Amino acid sequence: MRSDRQGNALPGASPEAAAAFDRALDASAILWRLQLCGHDVGDRWIEAAKAWDAHADGRTYPFNDWHAVMAYLGAGRQADVERIATALRQAEGVPAEVCEWGRRTALPLVEGFAAFWRGDYATAVERLHGARFIANSFGASHAQRDIIDWTVTEAAIRAGMSGMAEALANERRALKPHSPINRGFLGRARLAGTAAAAAA
């Protein structure tokens, strides 16, 4: 299971394979957003993770690997997260373009999402903030890339980094001023800033 840089199955893939690929991508992204919003997704992470088992190896297509890591984190499969991260770091026997793409783009995302999941929000911000500006190399849809901004904004709020959180929330609101999610981000960021000022 691979994609081209528009997020579609590669030419020659069967319609069934293309549909399965799209379902796996969508499942990882949707479940991650639901988790960020505090929803209990039950065992859905387990099924999402199984869908990636034959396709995410840290050596073939970094966009897939990043989405697989979301599912593996949700399913509690830390060994698979480490397997992919290690493969991206070592990149043994990987074509030069894929190696560069994996190390520069996918690895910061994998490390940032893993840090977020374990509650190390400051590290998540550090890894993901820079990745926001290179993730366009994935060539995926805006909605797929938006999950990075969503996660780094949430991480900044949870880390108590009120200034950055407010700046990120304002960026999001400038693009979608009527979004309840973005208004919520901005309100929470400002509340965190007020609390920090009161404690100083």
Stockholm file with secondary structure:
# STOCKHOLM 1.0

chainA/1-200         MRSDRQGNALPGASPEAAAAFDRALDASAILWRLQLCGHDVGDRWIEAAKAWDAHADGRTYPFNDWHAVMAYLGAGRQADVERIATALRQAEGVPAEVCEWGRRTALPLVEGFAAFWRGDYATAVERLHGARFIANSFGASHAQRDIIDWTVTEAAIRAGMSGMAEALANERRALKPHSPINRGFLGRARLAGTAAAAAA
#=GR chainA/1-200 SS CCBCTTSSBCTTCCHHHHHHHHHHHHHHHHHHHHHHTTCCCTTHHHHHHHHHTTTCCSSSCHHHHHHHHHHHHHTTCHHHHHHHHHHHHHCTTCCHHHHHHIIIIIHHHHHHHHHHHTTCHHHHHHHHHHHTTTGGGGCCCHHHHHHHHHHHHHHHHHTTCHHHHHHHHHHHHHHCTTCHHHHHHHHHHHHHHHHHHHHC
#=GC SS_cons         CCBCTTSSBCTTCCHHHHHHHHHHHHHHHHHHHHHHTTCCCTTHHHHHHHHHTTTCCSSSCHHHHHHHHHHHHHTTCHHHHHHHHHHHHHCTTCCHHHHHHIIIIIHHHHHHHHHHHTTCHHHHHHHHHHHTTTGGGGCCCHHHHHHHHHHHHHHHHHTTCHHHHHHHHHHHHHHCTTCHHHHHHHHHHHHHHHHHHHHC
//
